[in-house]
């Protein structure tokens, strides 16, 4: 649910999507420090890990410890990725607030990413939804699904928008609370983003929470955010310093930069609840934990423009 004091909700995915493909282990104490510092800066949802086996990614051997520490923070939605029923069982046991499941609209990408068909993924989600409904505690957990490659695929190329609608409808029938349209490999353009969201709204109605997950592979990440904003989207994933990227898109850059996203939204007069100066400082924790990784971001490099005022400050000065 959107807080009354913000216009757009930003969700940090760097601690999962951002670091999952990095060989160097990001230390547990620095993960905790990153979460605490970004929450203190005003980010109210952070995807903190992925409940996958160590053989899939060694970055998340400390999931339970990281989630437990994050859950101590007030007013923070702690989310985690779960690829299957076993991952969900681990997630429910931690008391995580929200679990994110991923299903690719592209059949080929789904096979490459999670090693099963889309129909098998739908069955996996059905099992997770049934487990969610099995206890009062589990029913408190939000189930969200990322519609990966919804806007293009490095394996198949163009993706049929009708398939996006079909899969979205199936997931809602199975119990999904939220759906994220995901430009997993950075193929989308603003017109395409507009058209897909309009199509989904026409078929799903206005009550379904649709969010966005964009990558900046071809420099259109923030332009696509603007297109989604114009279609009423008010929840966006992003990664501090632009960490991340799809392993099945060789050479692709990562997620849109959280710091640049917040700047754009605030400059447009949309309140995020995030202290941009404090957010940029959090990059120092990331740099200390991953000294060999390039950190992206225009605001961190160029600074804020002269006279810039955050949305809530600008609004207050208009009276």
Sine and cosine of phi, psi and omega as CSV:
sin_phi,cos_phi,sin_psi,cos_psi,sin_omega,cos_omega
0.00,0.00,0.68,-0.73,-0.02,-1.00
-0.95,0.32,0.72,-0.69,0.09,-1.00
-0.93,0.38,0.52,-0.85,-0.06,-1.00
-0.93,0.38,-0.41,0.91,-0.10,-1.00
-1.00,-0.08,0.15,0.99,0.06,-1.00
-0.76,-0.65,0.40,-0.91,0.04,-1.00
-0.98,-0.20,-0.52,0.85,-0.04,-1.00
-0.70,-0.71,0.71,-0.70,0.03,-1.00
-0.99,-0.12,0.81,-0.59,0.07,-1.00
-0.95,-0.31,0.68,-0.73,-0.08,-1.00
-0.87,-0.50,0.85,-0.53,-0.01,-1.00
-0.98,0.18,0.82,-0.57,0.01,-1.00
-0.88,-0.48,0.13,0.99,-0.06,-1.00
-0.89,0.45,-0.55,0.84,-0.04,-1.00
-0.96,0.29,-0.19,0.98,0.11,-0.99
-0.89,-0.45,-0.95,0.31,-0.04,-1.00
-0.89,0.46,-0.57,0.82,-0.08,-1.00
-0.94,0.34,-0.62,0.78,-0.13,-0.99
-0.95,-0.30,-0.07,1.00,-0.14,-0.99
-0.89,0.46,-0.49,0.87,-0.04,-1.00
-0.99,-0.16,0.12,0.99,-0.03,-1.00
-1.00,-0.02,0.77,-0.64,-0.05,-1.00
-0.94,0.35,-0.63,0.78,-0.01,-1.00
-0.93,0.37,0.80,-0.60,-0.01,-1.00
-0.94,0.35,0.78,-0.63,0.06,-1.00
-1.00,0.08,0.89,-0.45,-0.16,-0.99
-0.84,0.54,0.59,-0.81,-0.05,-1.00
-0.86,0.52,-0.67,0.74,-0.03,-1.00
-0.90,0.43,-0.53,0.85,0.03,-1.00
-0.98,0.21,-0.50,0.87,0.14,-0.99
-0.87,0.49,-0.73,0.68,0.01,-1.00
-0.88,0.47,-0.67,0.74,0.00,-1.00
-0.91,0.42,-0.65,0.76,0.04,-1.00
-0.87,0.50,-0.75,0.66,-0.01,-1.00
-0.87,0.49,-0.74,0.68,-0.03,-1.00
-0.90,0.44,-0.67,0.74,-0.04,-1.00
-0.94,0.35,-0.64,0.77,-0.02,-1.00
-0.95,0.30,-0.59,0.81,0.09,-1.00
-0.89,0.45,-0.65,0.76,0.03,-1.00
-0.90,0.43,-0.48,0.88,0.03,-1.00
-0.97,0.24,-0.19,0.98,0.09,-1.00
0.91,-0.42,-0.04,1.00,0.07,-1.00
-0.95,0.32,0.78,-0.63,-0.15,-0.99
-0.94,-0.34,0.06,1.00,0.15,-0.99
-0.59,-0.81,0.79,-0.61,-0.01,-1.00
-0.71,-0.70,0.82,-0.57,0.12,-0.99
-0.99,0.11,0.94,-0.34,-0.25,-0.97
-1.00,-0.10,-0.27,0.96,-0.05,-1.00
-0.15,-0.99,0.00,-1.00,0.10,-0.99
-0.76,-0.64,0.81,-0.59,-0.02,-1.00
-0.99,0.13,0.96,0.29,0.02,-1.00
-0.87,-0.49,0.36,-0.93,0.04,-1.00
-0.91,0.41,0.46,-0.89,0.04,-1.00
-0.83,0.56,-0.47,0.88,0.02,-1.00
-0.92,0.40,-0.40,0.92,0.03,-1.00
-1.00,0.08,-0.72,0.70,0.05,-1.00
-0.41,-0.91,0.86,-0.51,0.03,-1.00
-0.97,0.26,-0.12,0.99,-0.02,-1.00
-0.92,0.40,-0.35,0.94,-0.19,-0.98
-0.90,-0.44,0.47,0.88,0.06,-1.00
-0.93,0.38,-0.26,0.97,-0.05,-1.00
-0.96,-0.28,0.37,0.93,-0.10,-1.00
-0.77,0.64,-0.79,0.61,-0.09,-1.00
-0.87,0.49,-0.65,0.76,0.00,-1.00
-0.93,0.38,-0.67,0.75,-0.02,-1.00
-0.92,0.39,-0.70,0.71,0.02,-1.00
-0.89,0.46,-0.70,0.71,-0.02,-1.00
-0.86,0.52,-0.66,0.75,0.00,-1.00
-0.94,0.35,-0.67,0.75,-0.02,-1.00
-0.90,0.43,-0.57,0.82,-0.03,-1.00
-0.93,0.36,-0.20,0.98,0.07,-1.00
-0.97,0.25,-0.28,0.96,-0.09,-1.00
-0.99,0.11,0.69,-0.72,0.01,-1.00
-0.96,0.27,0.55,-0.84,0.14,-0.99
0.87,0.50,0.46,0.89,0.06,-1.00
-0.89,-0.46,0.80,-0.60,0.15,-0.99
-1.00,0.09,0.90,-0.44,-0.03,-1.00
-0.99,-0.14,0.89,-0.46,-0.02,-1.00
-0.87,-0.49,0.30,-0.95,0.01,-1.00
-0.47,-0.88,0.47,-0.88,0.07,-1.00
-1.00,0.09,0.66,-0.75,0.10,-1.00
-0.78,-0.63,0.85,-0.52,-0.07,-1.00
-1.00,0.05,-0.27,0.96,-0.12,-0.99
-0.27,-0.96,-0.07,-1.00,-0.06,-1.00
-0.89,0.45,-0.66,0.75,0.01,-1.00
-0.87,0.49,-0.68,0.73,0.05,-1.00
-0.89,0.45,-0.63,0.78,0.02,-1.00
-0.91,0.41,-0.63,0.77,0.04,-1.00
-0.86,0.52,-0.69,0.73,0.06,-1.00
-0.90,0.44,-0.66,0.75,-0.01,-1.00
-0.90,0.43,-0.73,0.69,0.03,-1.00
-0.87,0.50,-0.61,0.80,-0.03,-1.00
-0.90,0.43,-0.47,0.89,0.00,-1.00
-0.99,0.16,-0.33,0.94,-0.09,-1.00
0.99,0.11,0.30,0.95,0.02,-1.00
-0.82,0.57,0.55,-0.84,-0.08,-1.00
-0.97,0.23,-0.51,0.86,-0.13,-0.99
-0.53,-0.85,0.65,-0.76,0.06,-1.00
-0.86,-0.51,0.72,-0.69,-0.03,-1.00
-0.95,-0.30,0.81,-0.59,0.04,-1.00
-0.93,-0.36,0.56,-0.83,-0.02,-1.00
-0.86,-0.51,0.74,-0.67,0.07,-1.00
-0.70,-0.72,0.79,-0.61,-0.01,-1.00
-1.00,0.08,0.71,-0.71,0.09,-1.00
-0.93,0.38,-0.54,0.84,0.09,-1.00
-0.98,0.22,0.85,-0.52,0.02,-1.00
-0.86,0.51,-0.67,0.74,-0.03,-1.00
-0.90,0.43,-0.66,0.75,0.01,-1.00
-0.92,0.38,-0.61,0.79,0.02,-1.00
-0.89,0.45,-0.66,0.75,0.04,-1.00
-0.89,0.46,-0.66,0.75,-0.02,-1.00
-0.95,0.31,-0.59,0.81,-0.13,-0.99
-0.99,0.12,-0.71,0.70,-0.07,-1.00
-0.84,-0.55,0.12,0.99,0.13,-0.99
0.87,0.50,0.63,0.78,0.09,-1.00
-0.39,-0.92,0.21,-0.98,0.02,-1.00
-0.97,0.25,0.23,-0.97,0.07,-1.00
-0.89,0.46,-0.63,0.78,0.02,-1.00
-0.89,0.45,-0.63,0.78,0.06,-1.00
-0.91,0.41,-0.62,0.78,0.04,-1.00
-0.90,0.44,-0.65,0.76,0.05,-1.00
-0.88,0.48,-0.61,0.79,0.03,-1.00
-0.93,0.37,-0.61,0.79,0.07,-1.00
-0.87,0.48,-0.68,0.74,0.00,-1.00
-0.91,0.41,-0.62,0.78,0.05,-1.00
-0.84,0.54,-0.69,0.72,0.02,-1.00
-0.88,0.47,-0.66,0.75,0.01,-1.00
-0.91,0.42,-0.69,0.73,0.01,-1.00
-0.89,0.45,-0.62,0.79,0.04,-1.00
-0.91,0.41,-0.63,0.78,0.05,-1.00
-0.91,0.41,-0.61,0.79,0.04,-1.00
-0.87,0.49,-0.60,0.80,-0.04,-1.00
-0.99,0.11,0.02,1.00,-0.14,-0.99
-0.99,0.12,-0.35,0.94,0.01,-1.00
-0.64,-0.77,0.36,-0.93,0.02,-1.00
-0.89,0.45,-0.63,0.78,0.00,-1.00
-0.91,0.42,-0.71,0.71,0.00,-1.00
-0.89,0.46,-0.56,0.83,-0.03,-1.00
-0.92,0.39,-0.23,0.97,0.06,-1.00
-0.98,0.22,-0.24,0.97,-0.08,-1.00
-1.00,0.06,0.74,-0.67,0.06,-1.00
-0.99,0.17,0.67,-0.74,0.08,-1.00
-0.94,-0.35,0.88,-0.48,0.03,-1.00
-0.88,-0.48,0.49,-0.87,0.01,-1.00
-0.77,-0.63,0.77,-0.64,0.12,-0.99
-1.00,0.01,0.85,-0.53,0.04,-1.00
-1.00,0.08,0.99,0.15,-0.09,-1.00
-0.91,0.42,0.47,-0.88,-0.01,-1.00
0.78,0.62,0.49,0.87,0.00,-1.00
-0.93,0.38,-0.29,0.96,-0.09,-1.00
-0.84,-0.54,0.25,0.97,0.03,-1.00
0.58,-0.81,0.42,-0.91,-0.09,-1.00
-0.64,-0.77,0.69,-0.72,0.02,-1.00
-0.93,0.37,-0.31,0.95,-0.02,-1.00
-1.00,-0.07,-0.72,0.69,-0.08,-1.00
-0.98,-0.19,-0.24,0.97,-0.05,-1.00
0.99,0.12,-0.81,-0.59,-0.03,-1.00
-0.92,0.39,0.57,-0.82,0.00,-1.00
-0.91,-0.41,0.70,-0.71,-0.02,-1.00
-0.94,0.35,0.89,-0.46,0.03,-1.00
-0.84,0.54,-0.49,0.87,0.04,-1.00
-0.89,0.46,-0.54,0.84,0.05,-1.00
-0.94,0.34,-0.56,0.83,0.07,-1.00
-0.86,0.50,-0.72,0.70,0.01,-1.00
-0.90,0.43,-0.72,0.70,-0.05,-1.00
-0.86,0.50,-0.74,0.67,-0.01,-1.00
-0.92,0.40,-0.65,0.76,0.00,-1.00
-0.87,0.49,-0.70,0.72,0.00,-1.00
-0.89,0.45,-0.66,0.75,0.02,-1.00
-0.88,0.47,-0.68,0.73,-0.03,-1.00
-0.91,0.42,-0.63,0.77,0.04,-1.00
-0.91,0.42,-0.64,0.77,0.04,-1.00
-0.88,0.47,-0.55,0.84,-0.03,-1.00
-0.99,0.14,-0.22,0.97,0.08,-1.00
0.84,-0.55,0.19,0.98,0.03,-1.00
-0.91,0.42,0.67,-0.74,0.04,-1.00
-1.00,-0.04,-0.54,0.84,-0.04,-1.00
-0.66,-0.75,0.50,-0.87,0.08,-1.00
-0.78,-0.63,0.73,-0.68,0.04,-1.00
-0.93,-0.37,0.87,-0.50,0.12,-0.99
-0.97,0.25,0.87,-0.49,-0.18,-0.98
-0.88,-0.47,0.86,-0.52,0.12,-0.99
-1.00,-0.02,0.95,0.32,-0.21,-0.98
-0.83,0.55,-0.57,0.82,-0.09,-1.00
-0.89,-0.46,0.22,0.97,0.12,-0.99
0.93,0.36,0.67,0.74,0.01,-1.00
-1.00,-0.08,-0.28,0.96,-0.25,-0.97
-0.97,0.25,0.39,-0.92,0.18,-0.98
-0.80,-0.60,0.30,-0.95,-0.11,-0.99
-0.85,0.52,-0.61,0.80,0.02,-1.00
-0.90,0.43,-0.67,0.75,0.04,-1.00
-0.89,0.45,-0.68,0.74,0.03,-1.00
-0.86,0.50,-0.73,0.68,0.04,-1.00
-0.83,0.56,-0.74,0.67,-0.08,-1.00
-0.91,0.41,-0.64,0.77,-0.02,-1.00
-0.92,0.39,-0.68,0.73,0.01,-1.00
-0.92,0.39,-0.61,0.79,0.04,-1.00
-0.90,0.44,-0.65,0.76,0.02,-1.00
-0.90,0.44,-0.70,0.71,0.01,-1.00
-0.90,0.44,-0.67,0.74,0.01,-1.00
-0.89,0.45,-0.63,0.78,-0.02,-1.00
-0.89,0.45,-0.58,0.81,-0.06,-1.00
-1.00,-0.06,-0.53,0.85,-0.11,-0.99
-0.99,-0.14,-0.34,0.94,-0.05,-1.00
1.00,-0.01,0.06,-1.00,-0.11,-0.99
-1.00,0.02,-0.15,0.99,-0.09,-1.00
-1.00,0.04,-0.21,0.98,-0.02,-1.00
-0.98,0.18,0.76,-0.65,0.02,-1.00
-0.98,0.20,0.93,-0.36,0.06,-1.00
-0.95,-0.32,0.82,-0.57,0.05,-1.00
-0.91,-0.41,-0.10,-1.00,-0.06,-1.00
-0.67,-0.75,0.59,-0.81,0.04,-1.00
-0.71,-0.70,0.98,-0.20,-0.08,-1.00
-0.93,-0.37,0.53,-0.85,0.14,-0.99
-0.93,-0.37,0.41,-0.91,-0.11,-0.99
-0.96,-0.28,0.51,0.86,-0.11,-0.99
-0.80,0.61,-0.67,0.75,-0.04,-1.00
-0.90,-0.44,0.40,0.92,0.13,-0.99
0.98,0.20,0.22,0.98,-0.05,-1.00
-0.94,-0.35,0.21,0.98,-0.07,-1.00
-0.83,0.55,-0.80,0.61,-0.04,-1.00
-0.96,0.29,-0.50,0.86,0.10,-0.99
-0.89,0.45,-0.61,0.79,0.04,-1.00
-0.94,0.35,-0.55,0.84,0.11,-0.99
-0.86,0.51,-0.71,0.71,-0.02,-1.00
-0.88,0.47,-0.65,0.76,0.03,-1.00
-0.89,0.45,-0.66,0.75,0.01,-1.00
-0.92,0.39,-0.63,0.78,0.07,-1.00
-0.84,0.54,-0.67,0.74,0.00,-1.00
-0.91,0.41,-0.33,0.94,0.05,-1.00
-0.99,-0.15,0.21,0.98,0.10,-0.99
1.00,-0.03,0.06,1.00,0.02,-1.00
-0.94,0.33,0.72,-0.69,-0.05,-1.00
-0.74,-0.67,0.38,0.92,0.07,-1.00
-0.60,-0.80,0.82,-0.58,-0.09,-1.00
-0.71,-0.70,0.69,-0.72,0.16,-0.99
-0.99,0.12,0.50,-0.87,0.11,-0.99
-0.32,-0.95,0.25,-0.97,-0.04,-1.00
-0.81,-0.59,0.77,-0.63,0.04,-1.00
-0.83,0.55,0.76,-0.65,0.02,-1.00
0.91,0.41,0.21,0.98,0.09,-1.00
0.94,0.33,0.39,0.92,0.01,-1.00
-0.90,0.44,0.53,-0.85,0.13,-0.99
0.91,-0.41,-0.01,-1.00,-0.03,-1.00
0.43,-0.90,0.37,-0.93,-0.03,-1.00
-0.99,0.11,0.78,-0.62,0.01,-1.00
-0.91,0.41,-0.24,0.97,0.01,-1.00
-0.98,-0.22,0.33,0.94,0.12,-0.99
-0.76,-0.65,0.98,0.20,-0.07,-1.00
-0.81,0.59,0.76,-0.66,0.03,-1.00
0.99,0.13,-0.06,1.00,-0.05,-1.00
-0.96,0.27,0.67,-0.74,0.11,-0.99
-0.97,0.24,0.04,-1.00,-0.19,-0.98
-1.00,-0.03,-0.41,-0.91,0.00,-1.00
-0.90,0.43,0.30,-0.95,0.14,-0.99
-0.87,0.50,0.51,-0.86,-0.10,-0.99
-0.98,0.20,0.85,-0.53,-0.03,-1.00
-0.84,0.55,-0.71,0.70,-0.06,-1.00
-0.90,0.44,-0.64,0.77,0.02,-1.00
-0.94,0.33,-0.60,0.80,0.05,-1.00
-0.87,0.48,-0.75,0.66,-0.01,-1.00
-0.87,0.49,-0.67,0.74,0.03,-1.00
-0.86,0.51,-0.75,0.67,-0.03,-1.00
-0.86,0.50,-0.72,0.69,-0.03,-1.00
-0.89,0.45,-0.73,0.68,-0.01,-1.00
-0.90,0.43,-0.63,0.78,0.02,-1.00
-0.91,0.42,-0.46,0.89,0.04,-1.00
-0.99,0.12,-0.02,1.00,0.00,-1.00
1.00,0.04,0.27,0.96,0.01,-1.00
-0.98,-0.21,0.87,-0.50,-0.08,-1.00
-0.97,0.23,0.79,-0.62,0.06,-1.00
-0.96,-0.28,-0.27,0.96,-0.09,-1.00
0.98,0.20,0.13,0.99,-0.08,-1.00
-0.96,-0.27,0.72,-0.69,0.10,-0.99
-0.99,0.13,0.95,-0.31,-0.13,-0.99
-0.91,0.42,-0.64,0.77,0.03,-1.00
-0.88,0.48,-0.70,0.72,0.01,-1.00
-0.92,0.40,-0.58,0.82,0.00,-1.00
-0.90,0.44,-0.69,0.72,-0.02,-1.00
-0.89,0.47,-0.57,0.82,0.00,-1.00
-0.90,0.43,-0.49,0.87,-0.01,-1.00
-0.87,0.49,-0.42,0.91,0.04,-1.00
-0.83,0.55,-0.47,0.88,0.00,-1.00
-0.90,0.44,-0.56,0.83,0.04,-1.00
-0.92,0.39,-0.68,0.73,0.02,-1.00
-0.89,0.46,-0.70,0.71,-0.01,-1.00
-0.88,0.47,-0.62,0.79,0.00,-1.00
-0.93,0.36,-0.56,0.83,-0.02,-1.00
-0.99,0.12,-0.42,0.91,-0.02,-1.00
-0.74,-0.67,0.93,0.36,-0.13,-0.99
-0.90,0.44,-0.32,0.95,-0.05,-1.00
-0.98,-0.17,0.01,1.00,-0.03,-1.00
-1.00,-0.08,0.72,-0.69,0.08,-1.00
-0.94,0.35,0.70,-0.71,0.03,-1.00
-0.95,-0.31,0.85,-0.53,-0.07,-1.00
-1.00,-0.07,0.22,-0.98,0.09,-1.00
0.68,-0.74,0.80,-0.60,-0.03,-1.00
-0.98,0.20,-0.65,0.76,-0.04,-1.00
-0.92,0.40,-0.65,0.76,0.03,-1.00
-0.89,0.46,-0.51,0.86,-0.03,-1.00
-1.00,0.08,-0.72,0.69,-0.13,-0.99
-0.99,-0.10,-0.34,0.94,-0.05,-1.00
0.99,0.13,0.12,-0.99,0.00,-1.00
-0.98,0.20,0.57,-0.82,0.02,-1.00
-0.93,0.37,0.46,-0.89,0.02,-1.00
-0.86,0.51,0.75,-0.66,0.03,-1.00
1.00,0.05,0.01,1.00,-0.01,-1.00
-0.89,0.45,0.68,-0.74,0.09,-1.00
-0.72,-0.69,0.73,-0.69,0.04,-1.00
-0.87,0.50,0.37,-0.93,-0.13,-0.99
-0.84,0.54,-0.69,0.73,-0.04,-1.00
-0.94,0.35,-0.50,0.86,0.04,-1.00
-0.96,0.29,-0.70,0.71,0.02,-1.00
-0.88,0.48,-0.65,0.76,0.01,-1.00
-0.90,0.44,-0.64,0.77,-0.03,-1.00
-0.92,0.40,-0.52,0.86,-0.04,-1.00
-0.99,0.16,-0.13,0.99,-0.01,-1.00
-0.99,0.11,-0.08,1.00,-0.04,-1.00
-0.99,-0.16,0.00,0.00,0.00,0.00
